[in-house]
């Protein structure tokens, strides 16, 4: 799968259904039929939508954790809390389960934000708040990306 690109504003209906924006849907055309996994984010009040192949790759890594280590077991349990499998319905919509709508405090307006190989689903107000926080992005960029060597 190619890396996903874009940030999209859309709405959810009262049942928690959202229509994928056509530009995002085009990027994901080859994986729509495989389904998705939706989970709570570890670090933010948002949801993470994993294409099935990305989820399976992550699960293969997690399967290597020693289950006789309590911290590993606790991590796996908390990481997978509320995980749901989703499919696109006949009308091209995804249904966000009520417990996950509650976790992310999703109202009517949402933001779908590409995060390389997954999509983050945010309540619009929480997303705007998260990206506008002055947490020293320049310093963060230098810390995270500053030691990468140009591999072209």
C-alpha positions as CSV (number, residue, x, y, z in Angstrom):
1,X,0.0,0.0,0.0
2,X,1.1,3.5,-0.7
3,X,1.4,6.0,2.1
4,X,-1.9,7.9,2.6
5,X,-2.0,11.6,2.0
6,X,-4.3,14.3,3.2
7,X,-6.5,15.7,5.9
8,X,-10.3,15.7,5.3
9,X,-13.2,17.3,7.1
10,X,-16.4,15.4,7.1
11,X,-19.5,14.6,9.2
12,X,-20.8,11.6,11.0
13,X,-24.5,11.0,11.3
14,X,-26.3,10.3,14.6
15,X,-25.6,6.5,14.2
16,X,-21.8,7.1,13.9
17,X,-21.6,6.5,10.2
18,X,-19.1,8.4,8.0
19,X,-18.8,8.6,4.3
20,X,-15.1,8.3,3.2
21,X,-14.1,11.4,1.2
22,X,-13.6,10.4,-2.5
23,X,-10.0,11.5,-2.6
24,X,-9.2,9.3,0.4
25,X,-11.3,6.4,-1.0
26,X,-9.3,6.6,-4.3
27,X,-6.0,6.2,-2.4
28,X,-7.4,3.1,-0.6
29,X,-9.2,1.5,-3.6
30,X,-7.0,-1.6,-3.6
31,X,-7.6,-2.3,0.1
32,X,-11.3,-1.4,0.7
33,X,-12.5,-4.9,0.4
34,X,-10.0,-6.3,2.9
35,X,-11.6,-4.3,5.7
36,X,-10.2,-2.3,8.6
37,X,-9.4,-2.3,12.3
38,X,-10.4,0.6,14.4
39,X,-8.9,1.3,17.8
40,X,-8.3,3.9,20.4
41,X,-5.1,5.9,20.0
42,X,-2.5,5.3,22.7
43,X,-1.4,9.0,23.0
44,X,-4.2,11.1,21.7
45,X,-8.0,11.4,22.2
46,X,-8.6,10.1,18.7
47,X,-9.2,6.8,16.8
48,X,-6.8,5.0,14.5
49,X,-8.1,3.2,11.4
50,X,-5.8,0.5,10.2
51,X,-6.1,-1.2,6.8
52,X,-6.2,-4.9,7.5
53,X,-2.7,-5.6,6.1
54,X,-1.2,-2.9,8.3
55,X,-3.0,-4.3,11.3
56,X,-1.7,-7.8,10.6
57,X,1.8,-6.5,10.3
58,X,1.5,-4.8,13.7
59,X,0.0,-7.9,15.2
60,X,2.9,-10.0,13.9
61,X,5.3,-7.7,15.8
62,X,3.3,-7.8,18.9
63,X,3.0,-11.6,18.7
64,X,6.8,-11.7,19.4
65,X,6.3,-10.2,22.9
66,X,6.8,-12.6,25.8
67,X,3.4,-13.2,27.3
68,X,5.0,-14.4,30.5
69,X,6.2,-10.8,31.2
70,X,3.4,-9.0,33.0
71,X,4.1,-5.6,31.4
72,X,3.8,-7.2,28.0
73,X,0.5,-8.7,28.9
74,X,-0.8,-5.5,30.4
75,X,0.3,-3.6,27.3
76,X,-1.4,-6.1,24.9
77,X,-4.6,-5.9,26.9
78,X,-4.7,-2.1,27.0
79,X,-3.6,-1.7,23.4
80,X,-6.3,-4.0,22.1
81,X,-9.1,-2.6,24.4
82,X,-12.1,-1.6,22.2
83,X,-10.5,-2.9,18.9
84,X,-13.2,-3.4,16.3
85,X,-13.1,-4.9,12.8
86,X,-14.9,-2.6,10.2
87,X,-16.0,-2.9,6.6
88,X,-17.3,-0.4,4.2
89,X,-21.1,-0.8,3.9
90,X,-23.0,-0.9,0.6
91,X,-23.3,2.9,0.6
92,X,-19.6,3.5,1.1
93,X,-19.8,4.3,4.8
94,X,-17.9,3.2,7.8
95,X,-19.7,2.7,11.1
96,X,-17.8,3.9,14.2
97,X,-19.1,1.9,17.2
98,X,-20.6,3.9,20.0
99,X,-17.9,3.1,22.6
100,X,-15.2,4.4,20.3
101,X,-17.3,7.5,19.4
102,X,-17.4,8.1,23.2
103,X,-13.7,7.6,23.7
104,X,-12.8,10.2,21.0
105,X,-15.7,12.5,22.1
106,X,-16.8,12.6,18.5
107,X,-19.6,15.0,17.8
108,X,-20.9,15.8,14.3
109,X,-17.9,17.3,12.5
110,X,-14.7,15.2,12.3
111,X,-11.3,15.2,10.7
112,X,-9.7,12.2,9.0
113,X,-6.0,12.8,9.0
114,X,-3.5,10.5,7.2
115,X,-0.7,9.3,9.5
116,X,1.5,7.5,6.9
117,X,-0.1,4.1,6.8
118,X,-3.2,4.6,9.0
119,X,-6.0,7.2,9.3
120,X,-6.6,9.1,12.5
121,X,-10.2,10.0,13.2
122,X,-10.7,13.1,15.3
123,X,-13.5,15.2,16.6
124,X,-12.8,18.4,14.6
125,X,-12.5,20.7,17.7
126,X,-10.0,18.3,19.4
127,X,-8.0,18.0,16.2
128,X,-7.8,21.8,15.8
129,X,-6.7,22.0,19.5
130,X,-4.0,19.3,19.1
131,X,-2.4,20.8,16.0
132,X,-2.5,24.4,17.3
133,X,-0.8,23.6,20.7
134,X,2.5,25.3,20.8
135,X,4.5,22.3,21.9
136,X,7.7,23.3,20.2
137,X,7.2,21.6,16.9
138,X,10.5,22.8,15.5
139,X,12.3,21.2,18.5
140,X,10.3,18.0,18.1
141,X,11.1,17.8,14.4
142,X,14.8,18.2,15.1
143,X,14.7,15.6,17.8
144,X,12.8,13.1,15.8
145,X,14.1,13.7,12.3
146,X,17.4,15.5,12.9
147,X,19.6,12.4,13.0
148,X,18.3,10.8,9.9
149,X,20.8,10.4,7.1
150,X,19.9,11.3,3.6
151,X,19.5,7.9,1.9
152,X,18.8,9.1,-1.7
